[in-house]
Amino acid sequence: MTDVLDLQDVTIRRGTTTILEDLSWRVRDDERWVVLGRNGAGKTTLLQVASGRMHPTSGTATLLGARMGATDVFELRPRIGLASAALADRIPSGETVRDVVLTAAYGVTGRWREAYESVDESRATDLLAAFGVAHLAERWFGTLSEGERKRVQIARSLMSDPELLLLDEPAAGLDLGGREELVSALAELARDRRSPALVLVTHHVEEIPPGFTHLLLLRAGRVFAAGPIGEVLTAENLSGTFDLPLRLDHVDGRWAAHATDRPAG
C-alpha cells in the first residue's frame, strides 16, 4: 500500500478567515474514504487541496508522491479524477455526453480541435455504459436530468484512469430514486479492486455507499475524528460533528441518522 494523499498540518486562510486549520490526513491507494461535516466545515476546500487546485497557506500537501509547490500541477491534475458542481458548471450545455467524457482525456471541458484515438473513444463508451448512461451518448449535456448529469460527471472523472478519485457531493440535488441509483453505482466502484483510491464528500450518512472503508469527520475546519468507518462512525462522533444529539442506525450495509432528545453515548 502506498500513500496517494498526505496532508500534514495544512492550514488555509482567506483574508482573516481560517477555512482549514492544522489538518493532517493520509489516504492510501486501496482506501475508500467518506468526508462528512456541516456546511462550512471545509469539505470542498479540502478537496480543492487534494485535487491540486489550491495550495496550503501553511503545512504540506503531497499528492501522488509529489509535493505541492515543488511540482507541475498541470502534469499532476490529470492523474486525479474530480467530479464537482464547480466543474459541471464549466461544461458547455451544447456538448454531447460522449464528448463530455472524452475531453477529460486532455483535461479540458469543451471539444475543440483535439484528436482522439480509438482507444479513447472505446473507453468513453465503456464508462458511459458502466454508469448506465450509454444511451445518452449523443444527447446534449444541458438536456440531461440532474441524476443523469451526475453519472456522466463520474464517468468523465474516470476517463484519464486516475490514481485518486474525488467526488464532491455527487448526490446533491437528486431525488430518492436518483440517489439510490448513484449510491448503487458508487458501491460497485468501491468494491472493484481495480478502482483508484476514492474520496466522497457528503453531508448525509444515508449517502454513504457500502464498500467505503474509512471516514473523516470535519468540524470547523479541523479533523474531529478519522479512521476505519466501523470505528469512527458512531452516534457520539456524529453528534459532536454536527453539534446535535443524533441517533445512528446501520441496517443492511446502509446508515441512517436522525435527531433525538437524548444525548448520544
Backbone torsions as a table, in degrees:
resi	resn	phi	psi	omega
1	MET	NA	137.0	178.0
2	THR	-126.0	156.2	178.2
3	ASP	-78.9	130.6	172.7
4	VAL	-101.3	-17.7	179.8
5	LEU	-147.3	129.2	179.7
6	ASP	-141.7	105.6	178.0
7	LEU	-106.7	130.3	-178.9
8	GLN	-128.3	115.9	176.1
9	ASP	53.3	41.2	-177.4
10	VAL	-75.9	128.5	173.7
11	THR	-125.2	136.5	175.4
12	ILE	-122.2	122.5	176.2
13	ARG	-122.1	142.8	172.2
14	ARG	-128.3	104.6	-173.3
15	GLY	65.8	-124.4	179.1
16	THR	-95.3	3.0	-177.3
17	THR	-97.8	128.3	174.7
18	THR	-97.6	119.8	-176.2
19	ILE	-94.7	-44.3	173.2
20	LEU	-124.9	143.3	-176.6
21	GLU	-137.5	119.6	175.1
22	ASP	47.7	47.6	-175.1
23	LEU	-92.2	124.9	175.2
24	SER	-120.4	133.9	-174.4
25	TRP	-161.6	138.6	-179.0
26	ARG	-130.8	134.0	178.2
27	VAL	-122.5	129.4	178.5
28	ARG	-100.3	164.0	-168.4
29	ASP	-67.6	-16.9	-179.4
30	ASP	-106.2	12.5	-175.0
31	GLU	-101.1	151.7	176.3
32	ARG	-125.3	108.4	-173.1
33	TRP	-103.9	144.0	167.2
34	VAL	-110.7	135.8	173.7
35	VAL	-112.9	122.1	-171.8
36	LEU	-127.6	139.5	177.3
37	GLY	176.4	170.4	-179.0
38	ARG	-70.4	167.6	169.1
39	ASN	-57.4	134.6	178.7
40	GLY	83.7	4.4	-179.2
41	ALA	-75.1	-16.4	179.3
42	GLY	108.0	13.1	-174.5
43	LYS	-63.9	-49.6	-178.3
44	THR	-67.0	-38.2	176.0
45	THR	-61.6	-40.4	177.6
46	LEU	-58.8	-42.0	178.6
47	LEU	-68.8	-32.0	176.4
48	GLN	-62.5	-39.2	175.7
49	VAL	-68.1	-46.2	-176.0
50	ALA	-64.7	-24.7	-179.7
51	SER	-94.3	1.2	179.2
52	GLY	78.1	20.2	-179.4
53	ARG	-103.7	0.0	177.5
54	MET	-149.4	133.0	178.1
55	HIS	-92.0	142.3	175.7
56	PRO	-63.6	146.1	170.7
57	THR	-67.3	-38.9	173.2
58	SER	-150.1	166.0	-174.1
59	GLY	89.3	-178.8	-177.3
60	THR	-125.4	142.6	175.9
61	ALA	-125.4	117.8	178.7
62	THR	-113.9	117.0	-176.7
63	LEU	-114.9	121.0	179.4
64	LEU	52.3	39.7	177.1
65	GLY	83.4	-3.1	-178.6
66	ALA	-108.8	130.0	-178.4
67	ARG	-84.6	128.7	177.6
68	MET	-60.4	135.9	-177.1
69	GLY	96.7	-13.3	-179.6
70	ALA	-131.4	23.3	-179.2
71	THR	-149.2	160.9	177.2
72	ASP	-82.7	106.9	-175.7
73	VAL	-66.2	-23.0	-179.2
74	PHE	-73.6	-22.9	171.9
75	GLU	-83.6	-28.6	-177.0
76	LEU	-77.4	-41.1	-171.7
77	ARG	-58.9	-38.5	178.4
78	PRO	-62.1	-17.5	179.1
79	ARG	-85.7	-1.6	-179.4
80	ILE	-123.2	116.1	177.8
81	GLY	-81.4	140.0	-178.7
82	LEU	-139.5	129.9	172.1
83	ALA	-124.2	119.0	-177.9
84	SER	-151.7	162.1	178.6
85	ALA	-63.2	-37.9	-179.5
86	ALA	-62.6	-40.2	178.5
87	LEU	-68.8	-41.0	180.0
88	ALA	-60.2	-34.8	-179.6
89	ASP	-65.6	-20.4	-179.0
90	ARG	-90.6	-6.9	179.5
91	ILE	-79.9	124.1	179.7
92	PRO	-59.5	134.3	-177.9
93	SER	-65.2	-24.1	-179.8
94	GLY	-92.1	10.0	177.4
95	GLU	-80.5	138.3	175.6
96	THR	-70.4	153.3	-179.9
97	VAL	-58.9	-40.6	178.5
98	ARG	-58.1	-43.9	-178.2
99	ASP	-73.7	-27.7	174.7
100	VAL	-58.6	-42.7	179.1
101	VAL	-76.3	-44.4	-174.4
102	LEU	-61.6	-40.9	-175.6
103	THR	-65.6	-16.6	177.2
104	ALA	-65.2	-19.9	177.8
105	ALA	-62.9	-27.4	177.2
106	TYR	-104.4	0.9	-179.7
107	GLY	68.5	31.3	-179.6
108	VAL	-124.2	163.9	170.5
109	THR	-117.9	130.8	-177.7
110	GLY	97.8	113.6	179.7
111	ARG	-70.2	134.5	178.7
112	TRP	-130.2	-102.6	-177.8
113	ARG	-117.1	17.4	-178.4
114	GLU	-67.0	149.2	175.3
115	ALA	-108.6	126.7	-177.9
116	TYR	-112.5	144.3	178.2
117	GLU	-86.6	166.2	-178.6
118	SER	-61.9	-31.4	179.2
119	VAL	-65.8	-34.0	176.4
120	ASP	-67.4	-44.0	179.4
121	GLU	-60.1	-43.1	-179.2
122	SER	-66.2	-40.9	179.9
123	ARG	-64.1	-43.0	178.8
124	ALA	-60.5	-42.8	178.7
125	THR	-63.3	-43.1	-179.7
126	ASP	-64.9	-40.0	-179.6
127	LEU	-68.0	-39.8	176.4
128	LEU	-61.4	-40.9	178.4
129	ALA	-65.1	-40.5	-177.8
130	ALA	-61.4	-30.1	-179.6
131	PHE	-105.6	17.7	171.1
132	GLY	70.5	26.4	-178.5
133	VAL	-127.6	20.6	-180.0
134	ALA	-60.7	-32.8	-178.9
135	HIS	-69.5	-9.6	-179.2
136	LEU	-100.0	7.6	-170.0
137	ALA	-54.2	-36.0	-177.2
138	GLU	-96.6	-0.2	176.9
139	ARG	-74.6	153.7	173.4
140	TRP	-77.1	140.9	-178.7
141	PHE	-56.8	-38.1	-177.1
142	GLY	-68.0	-12.7	-179.7
143	THR	-95.0	-2.5	-175.6
144	LEU	-79.8	155.2	171.1
145	SER	-71.7	167.3	-179.3
146	GLU	-61.7	-41.0	179.2
147	GLY	-64.7	-40.4	177.7
148	GLU	-64.7	-40.6	178.7
149	ARG	-61.2	-42.3	-178.6
150	LYS	-60.8	-43.4	-178.5
151	ARG	-68.6	-36.9	176.3
152	VAL	-64.2	-40.1	179.5
153	GLN	-63.0	-40.3	179.9
154	ILE	-68.6	-40.2	174.8
155	ALA	-58.1	-43.5	178.4
156	ARG	-60.9	-41.6	-176.0
157	SER	-64.8	-19.1	-179.9
158	LEU	-96.6	-4.1	-172.3
159	MET	-60.1	-39.1	-176.2
160	SER	-85.6	10.8	-178.2
161	ASP	53.4	58.9	-172.4
162	PRO	-69.6	160.8	175.3
163	GLU	-93.3	-13.5	177.6
164	LEU	-144.5	131.2	-179.3
165	LEU	-119.6	124.2	-178.1
166	LEU	-114.5	125.0	-177.7
167	LEU	-120.8	112.8	-176.0
168	ASP	-98.1	101.7	178.5
169	GLU	48.5	57.7	-176.7
170	PRO	-65.1	-21.2	-178.5
171	ALA	-93.8	-0.1	-178.7
172	ALA	-61.2	131.8	177.3
173	GLY	84.4	0.5	-179.1
174	LEU	-88.9	148.5	171.6
175	ASP	-78.7	178.7	-174.6
176	LEU	-59.1	-44.4	-179.8
177	GLY	-63.6	-44.3	179.4
178	GLY	-63.4	-40.0	178.5
179	ARG	-62.7	-44.7	-177.3
180	GLU	-67.7	-36.3	175.6
181	GLU	-63.5	-41.8	-179.8
182	LEU	-68.0	-43.8	178.7
183	VAL	-59.1	-40.8	178.9
184	SER	-63.4	-42.8	179.4
185	ALA	-65.2	-39.5	179.6
186	LEU	-70.4	-32.7	176.4
187	ALA	-63.0	-41.6	177.5
188	GLU	-63.7	-41.0	178.8
189	LEU	-63.2	-42.6	-178.1
190	ALA	-64.6	-34.7	-176.5
191	ARG	-81.5	-14.7	-179.1
192	ASP	-78.5	117.2	-176.0
193	ARG	-66.8	-15.8	178.1
194	ARG	-84.0	-10.2	-177.8
195	SER	-68.8	153.3	175.4
196	PRO	-72.1	173.1	170.0
197	ALA	-59.1	140.6	-174.5
198	LEU	-120.3	140.6	171.4
199	VAL	-132.1	119.7	-178.5
200	LEU	-115.4	121.0	176.8
201	VAL	-97.2	133.5	178.6
202	THR	-154.3	165.8	172.8
203	HIS	-98.9	-15.5	-164.0
204	HIS	-125.3	129.5	177.6
205	VAL	-65.7	-24.6	179.3
206	GLU	-64.4	-18.2	-178.4
207	GLU	-94.5	4.7	179.7
208	ILE	-79.0	116.9	-179.6
209	PRO	-74.8	148.1	169.8
210	PRO	-57.0	146.6	179.3
211	GLY	100.3	-14.4	176.0
212	PHE	-78.3	139.3	-165.5
213	THR	-105.4	-26.6	-172.6
214	HIS	-134.7	159.8	-177.2
215	LEU	-138.6	133.8	171.6
216	LEU	-115.5	120.4	176.8
217	LEU	-100.9	123.0	-179.5
218	LEU	-107.0	136.4	173.8
219	ARG	-138.7	119.4	177.3
220	ALA	51.3	43.6	175.2
221	GLY	80.2	5.2	179.9
222	ARG	-121.7	156.4	174.2
223	VAL	-73.7	119.3	175.3
224	PHE	-85.8	-41.0	176.4
225	ALA	-162.3	151.6	179.1
226	ALA	-156.3	144.5	178.1
227	GLY	151.4	-165.7	178.3
228	PRO	-54.3	137.4	-171.7
229	ILE	-61.8	-34.5	-179.8
230	GLY	-66.8	-23.3	179.0
231	GLU	-93.9	-35.9	-172.0
232	VAL	-87.9	-34.7	-176.8
233	LEU	-82.4	89.3	177.7
234	THR	-125.7	161.5	178.1
235	ALA	-60.4	-37.9	-179.1
236	GLU	-65.5	-47.1	179.4
237	ASN	-66.3	-40.3	-179.8
238	LEU	-65.6	-41.2	178.7
239	SER	-63.4	-40.1	178.2
240	GLY	-67.3	-36.4	-179.9
241	THR	-66.5	-41.6	-176.2
242	PHE	-99.4	0.2	178.2
243	ASP	54.5	47.2	-177.1
244	LEU	-157.1	133.4	177.0
245	PRO	-63.1	122.3	-175.7
246	LEU	-129.8	145.1	170.6
247	ARG	-101.3	139.9	-177.5
248	LEU	-122.0	130.1	177.6
249	ASP	-120.6	147.8	179.1
250	HIS	-134.0	109.3	-175.7
251	VAL	-134.3	128.3	176.4
252	ASP	53.2	40.1	176.0
253	GLY	81.2	2.3	-179.7
254	ARG	-119.0	151.8	-177.3
255	TRP	-108.5	152.5	174.9
256	ALA	-147.8	144.2	-179.6
257	ALA	-136.1	144.9	172.2
258	HIS	-151.4	158.8	-176.7
259	ALA	-68.3	149.7	177.8
260	THR	-139.8	156.1	178.4
261	ASP	-78.7	-15.8	-176.1
262	ARG	-94.3	139.8	176.3
263	PRO	-61.5	143.2	178.6
264	ALA	-70.8	151.2	177.9
265	GLY	165.0	NA	NA
